[in-house]
């Protein structure tokens, strides 16, 4: 009981008080505490993300093994999970060529590199004028076979090139890696389509809000519509004919005013409310009054 | 090139599968939804590992070091690292994690708390993850308490203390709008007093200001979603070309026919 209940409460109290003190004592040992403590926080949060992923695998995997209802879909989730993990940790891709010397056939080299990197020939020529110890061609290949083709082609024209591979870690950001393939062909389309679906549901929500017909709903919708129309060319077009003394009704102007003043006022009130709420809750947590994080009331 | 074309087909299939939900819940949507769950869980775990755990945790415990220069405890310490290197030499390359981090054994505590967090997977010892959670909660509470007090409360109040007459009518009106909006909005959030009489009227004005804020947020949300929708439609148009094997048209026809056939079958079964 002591380890399960008292120790976590003590940790919260000690860590909370130390962090609070570090704001007011800008000297050692508190000076750099915030940097390290937030770094620890990020590391533990990363473990929490890994925990979440493993937990999902456990639940979906159990569904597949027990052949529960919808196990086929769970299998898709498990396969997607392992595919991403495989490309994240085992198969990298990301082969590229590093140029040591353009060689005697520079126009051919510039033309070919311009084609594969989709850049102007002049830009390629400028980029490879001063090579130094070596300069990479800005195009990554998924496979060794793919880069080898280009290597042979450029080498046969006298260019001195070397096949290299992106280091682990950068394979998450660079194009031409298997991980980037997953990201751009699966993750991004799914994420943006999921959120884009909301555009349709928002339309039906707006319709319902219109039907309520009270002052609050009207103000909400009017503000939303003015902000939306005022930020696209249609707004300027619709109210472009207004005489100079009515310029304040010009939609782009009106939306900017709404955004900067009434909207900011409401947002400030909300922020102050949230801020006070967080201060109160933080104090309750540090003092051990709020224990919901332990699954207790 | 083949990878790009295959990628386009996959992207089109998943996009259409999600959009098919607009008709009704169907197997294509369910499949895409589950793929999304699996891929995004692994994606965030991978990102967390490569961007946080490896450089900031392992990179501080075992920064890259020349084996010749190791002395004292570090000789033993880097022998332990060889075990990790043996498990995976891509994740844990020889002689330590590359980068410019300084060695800090303090990060052992973060490693231990991280491992404790993973213990939640095992119900019998899952309680120990409370310790890690306690650190996260305590740290966030201590750090945010002052942070929010400073940025969300004091700075906002300071920003609202404005002159009601600036010498310019327009600016003065703007300042008054801000002051009235913030004060009346705060009146609305003050629940310790019943909202009646003068108090009720002021809080009603606060509601109007809050509605304008929610309306603006609504507008931005709609615009964001619409731009995402435009992006998806642009991709579908791009991938409907010959160079991508008319992916959009082919997959759209296959999916529409399949969904219609299955719903017809479902109807027959129901009857």
Interface residues (C-beta under 8 A of the other chain):
Chain A: X3 X4 X7 X8 X9 X11 X12 X13 X14 X15 X16 X17 X18 X19 X20 X22 X23 X34 X36 X37 X38 X39 X40 X41 X42 X43 X44 X45 X46 X47 X48 X49 X50 X51 X52 X53 X54 X55 X56 X57 X58 X60 X70 X73 X74 X76 X77 X78 X79 X80 X81 X82 X83 X84 X85 X88 X89 X90 X92 X142 X167 X168 X169 X172 X179 X181 X182 X183 X184 X185 X186 X187 X188 X189 X190 X191 X192 X193 X194 X195 X196 X197 X198 X199 X200 X202 X215 X216 X217 X219 X220 X221 X222 X223 X224 X225 X226 X227 X228 X231 X257 X258 X259 X260 X261 X262 X263 X264 X265 X266 X267 X268 X269 X270 X271 X272 X273 X274 X275 X276 X278 X279 X281 X282 X283 X285 X286 X293 X294
Chain B: X3 X6 X7 X8 X10 X11 X14 X15 X18 X19 X21 X22 X30 X31 X32 X33 X34 X35 X36 X37 X38 X39 X40 X41 X42 X43 X44 X45 X46 X47 X48 X49 X50 X51 X52 X53 X54 X55 X56 X57 X88 X90 X91 X93 X98 X106 X107 X109 X110 X111 X113 X114 X115 X117 X118 X120 X121 X127 X128 X129 X130 X131 X132 X133 X134 X135 X136 X137 X138 X139 X140 X141 X142 X143 X144 X145 X146 X148 X149 X151 X152 X153 X156 X157 X159 X160 X174 X177 X178 X179 X180 X181 X182 X184 X185 X186 X188 X189 X206 X207 X208 X209 X210 X211 X212 X213 X214 X215 X216 X218 X219 X220 X221 X222 X223 X224 X225 X226 X228 X229 X231 X232 X235
